[in-house]
Amino acid sequence: MKYYSFNASTSFEFEIKDLSAITQTKRRISGVPHRTDFYQIIWIESGESIQIIDFNPIKIVAGQLIFIAKNQVVSFDTSSSYCGQIILFTDIFFNRCDNDIFLMKQLHLFNPFANNTPIVINQELKNLWAMMKKEFHQQYDIFQSNLIHNYLNAFLIQGERQFSKNIIQIKNLKHKIALQFAELVEQHYKSLHKVNDYLEQMNITAKPLSKALQIAVGKTPKQFIDDRILLEAKRLLVYSNHSIKEITFSLGFEEPTNFSKFFREQSGLSPAEFKRQRMS
């Protein structure tokens, strides 16, 4: 599977462009499953599309935005008739201080609980997008990067407000516990498979973690860990050239039989059956 790093002509790691430049001009790249080390925000202005994100078909219609986190597996819709714009940016561009890092962690837009849910682009978001686009196409000066960063910061906050109208809010402490757990799982799911491993790192007991995660995503901590391992297993089976044995060890299983048993319990198929089904 291809992994793309940010590559643009700008002197800073932010870009805004017509969506057709990706879905049509570079369709042989964008239309196949790939990962990126940057964030993407898609605005569908007319028509509708179905983008495949981590095996899930996400329908986006005119007037909607979708937020794609770095490292997600994406296949762009290169066959439907639709028009729009896309913003690309990296951690280096956005995370300039502790406040930026804190904001990114608080956002549902890019976190594991959002499931890439589209939101409606309201007038405030349209105005901020227009300001980013106008500034991006200005002649470069020393203020351009900072100004776009400030517009993007405001855009993400307004986007979070819009997104939050459609989700169940997780109150303060529970929200922090759920996010901390999700971040730890993302860092260690290949080596740590047991809930107790994470409880020790978080210095909490099982009850508050279970309650926080149930409110956030309706899953137990064990289900959350297993789902993350399963997603990566599916990605590697379909989008890499690794053997099942290689995938077994890369995901922290001691034997292929253990991995196959886990995979069948979680998906109803053996790893080989799943791969054949997806590749046929």
C-alpha positions as CSV (number, residue, x, y, z in Angstrom):
1,M,0.0,0.0,0.0
2,K,1.3,3.5,-0.9
3,Y,2.1,5.9,1.8
4,Y,2.3,9.6,0.7
5,S,4.1,12.4,2.5
6,F,3.1,16.0,2.0
7,N,4.6,17.3,-1.2
8,A,3.6,20.7,-2.5
9,S,5.2,23.8,-4.0
10,T,4.4,25.9,-0.9
11,S,7.1,26.9,1.6
12,F,4.9,25.7,4.4
13,E,2.9,22.5,4.7
14,F,-0.6,23.7,3.8
15,E,-2.4,23.5,0.5
16,I,-5.9,24.2,-0.8
17,K,-6.9,23.0,-4.3
18,D,-9.7,21.9,-6.5
19,L,-10.7,18.4,-5.7
20,S,-10.6,17.4,-9.4
21,A,-6.8,17.9,-9.2
22,I,-6.7,14.8,-7.0
23,T,-9.7,12.7,-8.1
24,Q,-9.3,13.1,-11.8
25,T,-5.8,14.4,-12.7
26,K,-4.2,11.9,-10.2
27,R,-6.8,9.3,-10.3
28,R,-4.4,6.4,-10.6
29,I,-2.9,7.5,-7.3
30,S,-5.9,8.7,-5.4
31,G,-8.3,6.0,-6.6
32,V,-6.4,3.2,-5.0
33,P,-6.0,2.6,-1.2
34,H,-3.3,4.8,0.3
35,R,-2.2,6.4,3.5
36,T,-0.9,10.0,4.1
37,D,1.1,11.7,6.8
38,F,-1.2,14.8,6.5
39,Y,-4.8,15.7,7.3
40,Q,-7.4,16.3,4.6
41,I,-10.7,18.3,4.6
42,I,-13.0,17.7,1.7
43,W,-15.8,20.1,0.7
44,I,-18.3,18.7,-1.8
45,E,-19.8,21.7,-3.6
46,S,-22.0,19.9,-6.1
47,G,-23.0,16.3,-6.9
48,E,-22.3,13.5,-4.4
49,S,-19.5,11.0,-3.8
50,I,-18.7,7.9,-1.9
51,Q,-15.2,7.9,-0.4
52,I,-13.8,4.7,1.0
53,I,-12.2,5.3,4.4
54,D,-10.8,2.4,6.4
55,F,-13.1,-0.1,4.6
56,N,-16.2,2.1,5.2
57,P,-18.0,3.7,2.3
58,I,-18.8,7.3,3.4
59,K,-21.5,9.1,1.3
60,I,-20.9,12.9,1.0
61,V,-23.4,15.2,-0.7
62,A,-23.3,18.7,-1.9
63,G,-22.8,21.2,1.0
64,Q,-21.0,18.7,3.2
65,L,-17.5,18.5,4.7
66,I,-15.6,15.4,5.7
67,F,-12.4,15.3,7.8
68,I,-9.8,12.6,7.2
69,A,-7.0,12.0,9.7
70,K,-3.4,11.2,8.8
71,N,-2.7,7.5,8.5
72,Q,-6.2,6.5,7.6
73,V,-6.5,4.3,4.5
74,V,-8.4,6.2,1.8
75,S,-9.6,5.4,-1.7
76,F,-11.0,8.5,-3.4
77,D,-14.1,8.3,-5.5
78,T,-12.9,8.7,-9.1
79,S,-16.0,7.7,-11.0
80,S,-18.9,9.7,-9.6
81,S,-19.8,13.2,-10.9
82,Y,-19.1,15.8,-8.2
83,C,-17.1,19.0,-7.7
84,G,-15.4,20.4,-4.7
85,Q,-12.3,21.6,-2.9
86,I,-9.8,20.0,-0.6
87,I,-7.5,21.3,2.2
88,L,-4.3,19.5,3.0
89,F,-2.1,20.2,6.1
90,T,0.4,18.6,8.4
91,D,1.2,18.5,12.1
92,I,4.2,20.7,11.4
93,F,2.0,23.4,9.9
94,F,-0.7,23.3,12.6
95,N,0.9,22.2,15.9
96,R,3.0,25.3,16.6
97,C,2.4,25.5,20.3
98,D,0.8,23.6,23.2
99,N,-2.6,25.2,22.6
100,D,-2.6,23.9,19.0
101,I,-1.7,20.4,20.2
102,F,-4.4,20.6,22.9
103,L,-7.0,21.7,20.4
104,M,-6.2,18.9,17.9
105,K,-6.6,16.4,20.7
106,Q,-10.0,17.8,21.8
107,L,-11.5,17.8,18.3
108,H,-13.9,15.1,17.4
109,L,-13.3,15.9,13.8
110,F,-10.1,13.8,13.5
111,N,-10.3,11.5,16.6
112,P,-11.2,7.8,16.6
113,F,-14.8,8.4,17.8
114,A,-15.9,10.5,14.9
115,N,-16.0,7.7,12.3
116,N,-15.5,10.3,9.5
117,T,-19.0,11.6,9.9
118,P,-19.8,14.4,7.3
119,I,-21.0,17.7,8.5
120,V,-22.9,20.6,6.8
121,I,-20.7,23.5,5.8
122,N,-22.5,26.6,7.3
123,Q,-21.9,30.2,6.3
124,E,-19.2,30.7,9.0
125,L,-17.2,27.8,7.6
126,K,-17.7,29.0,4.0
127,N,-16.4,32.4,5.0
128,L,-13.3,31.0,6.7
129,W,-12.6,28.6,3.8
130,A,-12.8,31.6,1.4
131,M,-10.4,33.6,3.5
132,M,-7.9,30.7,3.6
133,K,-8.2,30.2,-0.1
134,K,-7.7,34.0,-0.8
135,E,-4.7,34.2,1.4
136,F,-3.2,31.0,0.0
137,H,-3.3,32.4,-3.5
138,Q,-1.8,35.8,-2.5
139,Q,1.8,36.5,-3.3
140,Y,4.0,35.1,-0.5
141,D,5.1,37.2,2.4
142,I,6.3,36.5,6.0
143,F,2.7,36.8,7.4
144,Q,1.0,34.4,5.0
145,S,1.6,31.2,6.9
146,N,0.6,32.7,10.3
147,L,-2.6,34.2,8.8
148,I,-3.7,30.9,7.2
149,H,-2.9,29.1,10.4
150,N,-5.1,31.4,12.3
151,Y,-7.9,31.0,9.8
152,L,-7.5,27.2,9.9
153,N,-7.6,27.2,13.7
154,A,-10.9,29.1,13.6
155,F,-12.2,26.8,10.9
156,L,-11.6,23.7,13.0
157,I,-13.2,25.3,16.1
158,Q,-16.3,26.2,14.1
159,G,-16.3,22.8,12.5
160,E,-16.2,21.2,15.9
161,R,-19.2,23.3,17.0
162,Q,-21.1,22.2,13.9
163,F,-20.1,18.6,14.4
164,S,-21.0,18.7,18.1
165,K,-24.6,19.5,17.3
166,N,-25.0,15.9,16.0
167,I,-23.1,13.9,18.6
168,I,-23.5,13.0,22.2
169,Q,-21.2,15.2,24.3
170,I,-18.7,13.5,26.6
171,K,-18.3,15.5,29.8
172,N,-14.9,16.8,30.9
173,L,-13.2,14.0,32.8
174,K,-14.9,11.1,30.9
175,H,-13.9,12.8,27.6
176,K,-10.3,13.1,28.7
177,I,-10.1,9.5,29.9
178,A,-11.6,8.2,26.6
179,L,-9.2,10.3,24.5
180,Q,-6.2,9.3,26.6
181,F,-7.1,5.6,26.2
182,A,-7.6,6.0,22.5
183,E,-4.2,7.7,22.1
184,L,-2.4,5.0,24.1
185,V,-4.1,2.3,22.0
186,E,-3.0,4.0,18.8
187,Q,0.6,4.0,20.1
188,H,0.8,0.5,21.5
189,Y,-1.9,-1.7,20.0
190,K,0.8,-3.8,18.2
191,S,2.5,-4.8,21.4
192,L,-0.1,-4.3,24.2
193,H,-3.3,-6.3,23.8
194,K,-4.6,-6.4,27.3
195,V,-6.8,-3.8,29.0
196,N,-4.7,-4.0,32.2
197,D,-1.6,-2.8,30.3
198,Y,-3.4,0.5,29.6
199,L,-4.9,0.8,33.0
200,E,-1.4,0.7,34.5
201,Q,-0.2,3.5,32.2
202,M,-3.3,5.6,32.9
203,N,-3.2,4.9,36.6
204,I,-6.9,4.3,36.8
205,T,-9.2,1.3,37.5
206,A,-11.3,-0.5,35.0
207,K,-14.7,1.0,36.0
208,P,-14.1,4.7,35.0
209,L,-12.4,3.7,31.8
210,S,-15.3,1.3,30.8
211,K,-17.9,4.0,31.6
212,A,-16.1,6.7,29.6
213,L,-15.6,4.5,26.6
214,Q,-19.2,3.3,26.7
215,I,-20.4,6.9,26.5
216,A,-17.9,7.7,23.8
217,V,-18.3,4.8,21.4
218,G,-20.5,2.2,23.0
219,K,-17.7,-0.3,23.3
220,T,-15.8,-2.0,26.1
221,P,-12.0,-1.2,26.4
222,K,-11.3,-4.8,25.2
223,Q,-13.6,-4.3,22.1
224,F,-11.8,-1.0,21.3
225,I,-8.4,-2.6,21.4
226,D,-9.5,-5.6,19.4
227,D,-11.2,-3.4,16.8
228,R,-8.0,-1.4,16.3
229,I,-5.9,-4.6,15.9
230,L,-8.5,-6.0,13.5
231,L,-8.5,-2.8,11.4
232,E,-4.8,-2.9,11.0
233,A,-4.9,-6.6,10.2
234,K,-7.4,-6.0,7.4
235,R,-5.3,-3.1,6.0
236,L,-2.2,-5.3,5.9
237,L,-4.0,-8.3,4.4
238,V,-5.6,-6.3,1.6
239,Y,-3.1,-3.5,1.0
240,S,0.3,-4.9,1.7
241,N,2.4,-7.8,0.3
242,H,3.1,-9.2,3.8
243,S,2.4,-12.9,4.4
244,I,0.0,-13.9,7.1
245,K,3.0,-15.0,9.2
246,E,4.6,-11.6,8.8
247,I,1.4,-9.9,9.8
248,T,1.0,-12.2,12.8
249,F,4.3,-11.1,14.3
250,S,4.0,-7.4,13.3
251,L,0.7,-7.2,15.3
252,G,2.2,-8.8,18.4
253,F,0.8,-12.4,18.1
254,E,3.2,-15.2,19.0
255,E,1.8,-17.7,16.5
256,P,-0.1,-17.6,13.2
257,T,-2.7,-19.9,14.8
258,N,-3.4,-17.3,17.5
259,F,-3.7,-14.6,15.0
260,S,-6.1,-16.7,12.8
261,K,-8.2,-17.6,15.8
262,F,-8.5,-13.9,16.8
263,F,-9.3,-12.8,13.3
264,R,-12.0,-15.4,12.8
265,E,-13.6,-14.5,16.2
266,Q,-13.7,-10.8,15.3
267,S,-14.7,-11.0,11.6
268,G,-16.2,-14.5,11.0
269,L,-13.6,-15.3,8.4
270,S,-10.1,-16.6,8.4
271,P,-7.3,-14.1,7.3
272,A,-6.9,-16.0,4.1
273,E,-10.7,-16.0,3.4
274,F,-11.0,-12.3,4.1
275,K,-8.1,-11.5,1.8
276,R,-9.5,-13.7,-1.1
277,Q,-12.9,-12.1,-0.6
278,R,-11.5,-8.5,-0.8
279,M,-9.1,-9.3,-3.7
280,S,-11.6,-11.1,-5.9
